[in-house]
Amino acid sequence: MVVQALRLGNPVINSRVPHLIKMIYTRVLLFPGELPPEHYLAGLIRAATTDFDLVREQVKMLERAQMPTFLAWSRSDEFMEKEIPEELAELCHSGPRLAFEGGGHNIQKTRAEPISTVLSEWVERVLAGDYVEDEKEATRYLS
């Protein structure tokens, strides 16, 4: 609905919507508020216009290219259905899978240390030639 309203090109709507979206993100959803209103609007537009069929096709191309993938997500992400990262983990080529019980939407920030530890270990194994790409790694469930 917001994207459709913005497409109308009404200058009053287009000037007020970013502020409304920022208010919703920061006061209702409790996001930090230091960024400009357009930042929050951009996030909403990305979410509203994502072509998931295209994403699936791109993931299939990566799988055919046998591109190793590292995936980390929160099972308590309030902005993404839990099925999305689970499906992505199944569709992607081999690599570490980390599913955190907590951590929210920005898992790369809230769980940076355990993610970086596993990522570093994985890269070291790949560079040392100790990583077997054909083996699907089981998802590790972490707190």
HELIX and SHEET records of a PDB file:
HELIX    1   1 VAL A    2  ARG A    7  1                                   6    
HELIX    2   2 PRO A   11  MET A   23  1                                  13    
HELIX    3   3 ILE A   24  VAL A   28  3                                   5    
HELIX    4   4 PRO A   37  THR A   49  1                                  13    
HELIX    5   5 PHE A   52  ARG A   64  1                                  13    
HELIX    6   6 GLU A   83  LEU A   91  1                                   9    
HELIX    7   7 ILE A  107  THR A  110  1                                   4    
HELIX    8   8 ALA A  112  ALA A  128  1                                  17    
SHEET    1   A 3 LEU A  71  SER A  74  0                                        
SHEET    2   A 3 ARG A  97  PHE A 100  1                                        
SHEET    3   A 3 ARG A 140  LEU A 142  1                                        
END                                                                             
